[in-house]
Amino acid sequence: MDEHIVLSDGDTMMFREHLVDYNLNSIHWWVNKHNNYAIREMVDLLNIKYGFIDSDGRLLQSESSQAKRKRFLKEKVYAVIPPGGRAFMYFMYRYFLRFGFLDGYHGFVFHFMQGYWYRLLVDVNVKEFEQKLAGDNRREKVVELLKQDYNIAL
């Protein structure tokens, strides 16, 4: 998910070393996890398009330029790229422009699954949801479908 933490109180710290997550779970576990994330990401993209959930302005008002930049890119650039094109462009960015191809076989699998497959899965879910809406994008209809088909209560 594309989550950003905004602290309203307290301190942060910077690690000197890299934090490496050696995930020992199976690909089956990873796919199931990302299937669930794809639904949450679908809701976020639909909300950017239809505005059925009040947004929390703290992120864009935060002092973190990274959080502001990422949210701006997601809402003003990524969300307006045609479905399918988002996945392809994001994979190309990660794999070629960010030198993901240097990560070998495991890097290819990761960048493909996270940068292409997952993003395409989100787009497919968005398309499917919008077909169910059949042009009726009233908040009530969106909320009803999210509850009925995904057990998501807003």
Secondary structure as GFF3:
##gff-version 3
##sequence-region A 1 154
A	DSSP	alpha_helix	27	50	.	.	.	ID=ss1
A	DSSP	alpha_helix	58	61	.	.	.	ID=ss2
A	DSSP	alpha_helix	65	76	.	.	.	ID=ss3
A	DSSP	three_ten_helix	78	80	.	.	.	ID=ss4
A	DSSP	alpha_helix	85	92	.	.	.	ID=ss5
A	DSSP	pi_helix	93	97	.	.	.	ID=ss6
A	DSSP	three_ten_helix	100	103	.	.	.	ID=ss7
A	DSSP	alpha_helix	104	110	.	.	.	ID=ss8
A	DSSP	pi_helix	111	117	.	.	.	ID=ss9
A	DSSP	alpha_helix	118	133	.	.	.	ID=ss10
A	DSSP	alpha_helix	139	150	.	.	.	ID=ss11
###
